[in-house]
Amino acid sequence: MSWLKVGGPAECLYIPYNLEDLSHFLSFLSPKININVFGRLSNVLIRDGGLSGVTILIPPNFLPINLLKGNQISAGAGILDKNLSYQAMCAELGGLEFLSSIPGSIGGAVAMNAGCYGKEIKDIILEGKFIDRKGKISVLTKNEIGFLYRGTKLSEGKILIEAIFQGQPSKKEKIRSLIEKINSGREISQPKGYATGGSTFKNPTE
Ligand SMILES: Cc1cc2nc3c(=O)[nH]c(=O)nc-3n(C[C@H](O)[C@H](O)[C@H](O)COP(=O)(O)OP(=O)(O)OC[C@H]3O[C@@H](n4cnc5c(N)ncnc54)[C@H](O)[C@@H]3O)c2cc1C
């Protein structure tokens, strides 16, 4: 199940069909039960003993991608980063090209403040919509999410369900060539076709 294909089983795996399903599930889940939330599992190393409690896996079709006014684009938490980047390109929205080379979902990208090639989620996100353990939905701005280097200040138990990003008008061909440049740069620096963990080192700060 995980990107690195290691680790033990989940005690209980739940893949919500949609937001209503997840909300219903959470409202009936005992607060005593531990929950783990994942997207593509590309940033986790599962221990051999597996995962206790309920493991919630947000699937790609959980919530769709929508083009909004003002060059904004929203994406459900389960959407793969590369698919959002591709849809933004089709809509001639630049700024999301870096996502094309990160092998995770939007939920994981927001939780990790994922980034590469000089850009990270905090540079493009406007707000995130979250659901808590009781099924209550809240919208948090970029500042309220509190982005850190490869993380956020969010309290545990908040599950991202959707995020809105700000794109910049651009030409499809320009976006495509930037995506190709980013992906060929990665192919040169990281082995292709193997389940590697990607970059091992932290980016240096200024
Ligand atoms: C080959 C390779 C290359 C990589 N390159 C990069 C890179 O260039 N830049 C970079 O930043 N990262 C990179 N990564 C790491 C990883 O892909 C990113 O961190 C990615 O954003 C994780 O997304 P995911 O859906 O796989 O998250 P998961 O691994 O499923 O989860 C990661 C974390 O996010 C939390 N999470 C997931 N979904 C949600 C949600 N809906 N709500 C709340 N929390 C959630 C999980 O609880 C967990 O703590 C790379 C990984 C690999 C394997």
The ligand as a Tripos MOL2 file, in Angstrom:
@<TRIPOS>MOLECULE
LIG
   53    58     1     0     0
SMALL
NO_CHARGES

@<TRIPOS>ATOM
      1 C1         10.5510    9.6720   -5.0950 C.3       1 LIG1
      2 C2         10.0540   10.7290   -4.1550 C.ar      1 LIG1
      3 C3         10.2920   12.0630   -4.4440 C.ar      1 LIG1
      4 C4          9.8340   13.0650   -3.5840 C.ar      1 LIG1
      5 N1         10.0880   14.3720   -3.8800 N.ar      1 LIG1
      6 C5          9.6600   15.3470   -3.0620 C.ar      1 LIG1
      7 C6          9.9350   16.7240   -3.3420 C.ar      1 LIG1
      8 O1         10.5560   17.0700   -4.3230 O.2       1 LIG1
      9 N2          9.4760   17.6460   -2.4710 N.ar      1 LIG1
     10 C7          8.7720   17.3170   -1.3520 C.ar      1 LIG1
     11 O2          8.3770   18.2100   -0.6050 O.2       1 LIG1
     12 N3          8.4970   16.0230   -1.0650 N.ar      1 LIG1
     13 C8          8.9220   15.0410   -1.8790 C.ar      1 LIG1
     14 N4          8.6560   13.7340   -1.5770 N.ar      1 LIG1
     15 C9          7.9080   13.4040   -0.3650 C.3       1 LIG1
     16 C10         6.3920   13.2400   -0.5880 C.3       1 LIG1
     17 O3          6.1020   12.8770   -1.9150 O.3       1 LIG1
     18 C11         5.6450   14.5310   -0.2590 C.3       1 LIG1
     19 O4          5.8200   14.8640    1.0940 O.3       1 LIG1
     20 C12         4.1420   14.4120   -0.5650 C.3       1 LIG1
     21 O5          3.5550   15.6790   -0.4740 O.3       1 LIG1
     22 C13         3.4230   13.4500    0.3800 C.3       1 LIG1
     23 O6          2.1110   13.2720   -0.1170 O.3       1 LIG1
     24 P1          1.3260   11.9140    0.1910 P.3       1 LIG1
     25 O7         -0.0570   12.0490   -0.3320 O.co2     1 LIG1
     26 O8          2.0990   10.7510   -0.2830 O.co2     1 LIG1
     27 O9          1.3200   11.9720    1.7740 O.3       1 LIG1
     28 P2          1.3920   10.7360    2.7760 P.3       1 LIG1
     29 O10         2.7510   10.1130    2.7010 O.co2     1 LIG1
     30 O11         0.2260    9.8550    2.5780 O.co2     1 LIG1
     31 O12         1.2780   11.5100    4.1600 O.3       1 LIG1
     32 C14         2.3150   12.3880    4.5410 C.3       1 LIG1
     33 C15         1.8570   13.1880    5.7530 C.3       1 LIG1
     34 O13         0.7480   13.9960    5.3810 O.3       1 LIG1
     35 C16        -0.3710   13.7170    6.2120 C.3       1 LIG1
     36 N5         -1.5770   13.7650    5.3730 N.ar      1 LIG1
     37 C17        -1.7870   13.1310    4.1930 C.ar      1 LIG1
     38 N6         -3.0080   13.4260    3.7130 N.ar      1 LIG1
     39 C18        -3.5840   14.2520    4.6250 C.ar      1 LIG1
     40 C19        -4.8540   14.8980    4.7140 C.ar      1 LIG1
     41 N7         -5.7970   14.7580    3.7690 N.pl3     1 LIG1
     42 N8         -5.1000   15.6750    5.7940 N.ar      1 LIG1
     43 C20        -4.1690   15.8410    6.7770 C.ar      1 LIG1
     44 N9         -2.9500   15.2520    6.7420 N.ar      1 LIG1
     45 C21        -2.6740   14.4700    5.6820 C.ar      1 LIG1
     46 C22        -0.1340   12.3180    6.7650 C.3       1 LIG1
     47 O14        -0.7930   12.1260    7.9930 O.3       1 LIG1
     48 C23         1.3810   12.3030    6.9080 C.3       1 LIG1
     49 O15         1.7580   12.9160    8.1130 O.3       1 LIG1
     50 C24         9.1120   12.7170   -2.4130 C.ar      1 LIG1
     51 C25         8.8560   11.3730   -2.1290 C.ar      1 LIG1
     52 C26         9.3170   10.3900   -2.9800 C.ar      1 LIG1
     53 C27         9.0090    8.9600   -2.6640 C.3       1 LIG1
@<TRIPOS>BOND
     1     1     2 1
     2     2     3 ar
     3     2    52 ar
     4     3     4 ar
     5     4     5 ar
     6     4    50 ar
     7     5     6 ar
     8     6     7 ar
     9     6    13 1
    10     7     8 2
    11     7     9 ar
    12     9    10 ar
    13    10    11 2
    14    10    12 ar
    15    12    13 ar
    16    13    14 ar
    17    14    15 1
    18    14    50 ar
    19    15    16 1
    20    16    17 1
    21    16    18 1
    22    18    19 1
    23    18    20 1
    24    20    21 1
    25    20    22 1
    26    22    23 1
    27    23    24 1
    28    24    25 2
    29    24    26 1
    30    24    27 1
    31    27    28 1
    32    28    29 2
    33    28    30 1
    34    28    31 1
    35    31    32 1
    36    32    33 1
    37    33    34 1
    38    33    48 1
    39    34    35 1
    40    35    36 1
    41    35    46 1
    42    36    37 ar
    43    36    45 ar
    44    37    38 ar
    45    38    39 ar
    46    39    40 ar
    47    39    45 ar
    48    40    41 1
    49    40    42 ar
    50    42    43 ar
    51    43    44 ar
    52    44    45 ar
    53    46    47 1
    54    46    48 1
    55    48    49 1
    56    50    51 ar
    57    51    52 ar
    58    52    53 1
@<TRIPOS>SUBSTRUCTURE
     1 LIG1         1 GROUP 0 **** ****
